Amino acid sequence: PIEGAAEQKARETEKQLRTRELAEARERVQRIEALGAQRAASVTPGAAVESGPKPWASWTFDGRVPQELPGETLGGAILEGGALKLPKAGAYFRSAPLSRDLGARTLEAWVSLADLDQSGGAAISIENEGGTPFDALVFGERQSRKWTAGSEGFARTRDLDAPEENSTPGQWIHVAAVYAADNTIALYRNGQPYGRPYNPGTPLISFKAGKARVLLGMRHTGGGKPWLTGAIRRAAIHDRALNADEIAAAFRSGGHGIPLPEILARLEPAERNEREQALARITRAQATLAAVERPLPMAYAGKREQPKPTHVLKRGDVLSPGDVVAAAGLSAVKSLPAELGLAADAPEAERRRRFADWLADPRNPLPARVLVNRVWQYHFGQGLVATPSDFGLSGARPTHPELLDWLASEFIASGWSLKSLHRLILSSDTYRQSAAARSEALSVDADNQWLWRHAPHRLEAEAVRDAMLAVSGRLNPQVGGPSFKAFTNSSYGATFYHLFFRDEPAFNRRTVYRMNINSGKEPFLDAFDCPDPSVKTPRRGVTTTPLQALGLMNGEFVQAQANALAARVTALASNDPARSIEHAYRLALGRAPSAGERDAALAAERERGLPSVCWVLLNSTEFLYVQ
């Protein structure tokens, strides 16, 4: 971690202070609310124990046997003091199989949590045999200290914008989950809505008689960390979706609490103010704790160690070391000495410096030849040496060895200037040749190894995208900074990436700034042979597939750039169709249209609109290929 001992100590001290402050503020809120509850109960005796909606099945753990769904305690769960005690992981209650089908339903439970740092356990759950599917009232699984509607693979689970649980051990709270026939799921805590209702987009699960059962204190069979620790005083299942008023009545009928609005109404102004201040302290302390507990950046750095002496290995056997030898260059390079003047025990830094000097020595032709060949390959589609990563005997022989040597020497003489090298190549007669094919030349050199023409080669995938953005006027030329992420991600036991397209400046930067995800590849770039960034690709493959044509014709990105190009040239030409087409040709192809092309484009513009003409230009071979 990048922090030192002093920073770590300060962080731990801050964590302890805020934890203590949080506990004190929560205790103050609970004390004030308890005072209001006492006053509300004394004003309207019996209001807290009014009759609530009658459940289909319930468990009270007061010695009465449930009539509808009896069950058994397992894993160390015990019945004590009118409650189901869940003292450890593995303790839970399991009911008999359902005696009737359940569609729309409501799950509710009075629960006391042993602590707020547990995650993944459920107060009440209903599951099929084997554990899937299931629906449950789960605590702290995806969001720390929050309740959620748990389900298999989070199919019907959503993170809620709701407050964190702040109850203390031994404090009873009422939680409920309503699964309506219209597939809406709503959660409640102590009779009040907990987060907003939502529609998960997946069908409402119907649990069948004889195949499903109820669990208390366990999320579902076979789940990881499914246990809830604490106690359950009462649990119930309703065979319909309760409304908000019925949930509030169910909360009051438990006899363990009074709705918060009634409690607040009985507080004095000074008490309400004190409560608000304590709640503000809770919010600040939680924010500080979240910042303090956030993982710190890590520094990953090589630990430099002095290398051990290098021995000649007799017959290549590591167990038979021979004489000690010093580091040196390649003796096959005759133009400069191979010896680096190093002792066998020279420090690592000195070894690296001497090797760098040897590698960049103007007398060393190897680096310059390799780099010149790469640049040539980028401009012509194929290098003077067809194997850019292998200049040895197993690689291809250079087609023009003297040219390769001369370019390397010019490159070194220019001070290793890439700009000078590009200018030299691009201004040559060889580069400026026509791409036109001649039958007599094709019969002798179909692969154009002797450079009798400038063989057409397609733009790389990234260049196709960038060229379209540039022509349409949408290219964002911002240099540097973080990558743009053209995807969202979700986590359902694993991380899934979802690609999207937005015609916005932040996403219209050059493709080199696009963040690549191996499991979320961009189909348009992938179709045009964009390699995996994690794989070294000295020379790209160039394929021709139907996916390329489909992407250019129907791709959302291409269609957007065609529309943008049409809008751009319309503005440049002041809505004159003929001039708009002239501008479109000059921007896309760098030339004016011929008479025939102009007539055809004008006819297409009248019939289908200018975006269709621009779309044709972006699909043309002349746009996609360097000729």
Salt bridges, closest charged atoms under 4 A:
GLU3 OE2 - ARG11 NH2 3.01
GLU14 OE2 - ARG18 NE 2.80
GLU21 OE1 - ARG18 NH1 2.67
GLU21 OE2 - ARG281 NE 3.56
GLU24 OE1 - ARG281 NH2 3.91
GLU33 OE2 - ARG275 NE 3.06
GLU50 OE1 - ARG252 NE 3.00
ASP62 OD2 - ARG64 NH2 2.61
GLU72 OE2 - ARG94 NH2 2.85
GLU80 OE2 - LYS85 NZ 3.38
GLU108 OE1 - HIS174 NE2 2.54
GLU108 OE2 - ARG234 NH1 3.82
GLU108 OE2 - HIS238 NE2 2.76
ASP117 OD1 - ARG145 NH2 2.76
ASP135 OD2 - ARG105 NH2 2.54
ASP135 OD1 - ARG156 NE 2.92
GLU141 OE2 - ARG219 NE 3.61
GLU152 OE1 - ARG156 NH2 2.72
ASP159 OD1 - ARG142 NE 2.99
GLU165 OE2 - ARG189 NH2 2.69
ASP239 OD2 - ARG100 NH1 2.93
GLU246 OE2 - ARG240 NH2 2.77
GLU271 OE1 - ARG39 NH1 2.71
GLU274 OE2 - ARG28 NE 3.56
GLU274 OE2 - ARG31 NH2 3.34
GLU276 OE2 - ARG275 NH1 3.44
GLU293 OE2 - LYS15 NZ 3.96
GLU348 OE2 - ARG352 NE 2.92
GLU350 OE2 - ARG353 NH2 2.71
GLU350 OE2 - ARG354 NE 2.77
ASP357 OD2 - ARG353 NH1 3.18
ASP361 OD1 - ARG363 NE 3.11
ASP405 OD1 - ARG369 NH1 2.49
ASP429 OD1 - ARG432 NH2 3.27
GLU440 OE2 - ARG438 NE 3.33
GLU462 OE1 - ARG540 NH1 2.75
ASP466 OD1 - ARG465 NH1 3.73
ASP503 OD2 - ARG474 NH1 2.38
ASP529 OD2 - ARG458 NH2 2.72
GLU582 OE2 - ARG586 NE 3.35
GLU582 OE1 - ARG598 NH2 3.34
GLU597 OE1 - ARG591 NH1 2.91
GLU607 OE2 - ARG608 NH2 3.83
GLU622 OE2 - ARG591 NE 2.68
